[in-house]
Amino acid sequence: MSLLEIEMSLYEAILARRSVRSYTTQKLEKGAVSSLLEAAIRAPTAMHGEPWAFVIIQDQQLLKKISDQAKPMLLTMMHHNQHQHALKLFELPIDQDFNIFYDAGTLILICGNTKIKFFGGDCWLAAENLILAACAMGLGSCIIGSALPVLNLPEVKTKLGIPNEFTVVAPIVVGYPDDMPPPSSRKHPRILSNITTGSVN
């Protein structure tokens, strides 16, 4: 699979994108991963800093181990934040069998070089490119923000080969959807002002 085979327009991909939380066991091919990374690095980058670097994990045992390590940390966060939205967000990890990566076969970590200015913004732009490319390629994706606390532990970064000057910014699972969720609603764009020629005195 290559970017040349993508027939979906950019706007179609934007409208079709979903956060997929159910995947088949089919493994993502090396060519598909390469195409996703190529899309990611074409993102805008402040002052051409290109602060991103990537970790590809396709080891189910390792993903399960990271998930199990993350869940107690999530429960602690839940108890310290009684906001209703937080309770809803963290209710699933209470289940011992729950996998925060939704049993997807591929986890892509977009890491940012903290020594480069605006690394966070650049990495999220790369993440957007990646998930839109995944959608256009018929793949599902989901950003797993709840994995960040464990992924940025020094011992975990060492195990994953992430240097000290890098931090994990965007953990994204990618795979073949087992179930495609319906589109979620969005509020209409909130326009604070609309300034045209002659409208400001």
Secondary structure as GFF3:
##gff-version 3
##sequence-region A 1 201
A	DSSP	three_ten_helix	3	5	.	.	.	ID=ss1
A	DSSP	alpha_helix	10	16	.	.	.	ID=ss2
A	DSSP	alpha_helix	30	40	.	.	.	ID=ss3
A	DSSP	three_ten_helix	46	48	.	.	.	ID=ss4
A	DSSP	beta_strand	52	57	.	.	.	ID=ss5
A	DSSP	alpha_helix	60	80	.	.	.	ID=ss6
A	DSSP	alpha_helix	84	90	.	.	.	ID=ss7
A	DSSP	three_ten_helix	92	94	.	.	.	ID=ss8
A	DSSP	beta_strand	106	113	.	.	.	ID=ss9
A	DSSP	alpha_helix	119	136	.	.	.	ID=ss10
A	DSSP	beta_strand	140	143	.	.	.	ID=ss11
A	DSSP	three_ten_helix	145	147	.	.	.	ID=ss12
A	DSSP	alpha_helix	148	151	.	.	.	ID=ss13
A	DSSP	alpha_helix	154	159	.	.	.	ID=ss14
A	DSSP	beta_strand	166	175	.	.	.	ID=ss15
###
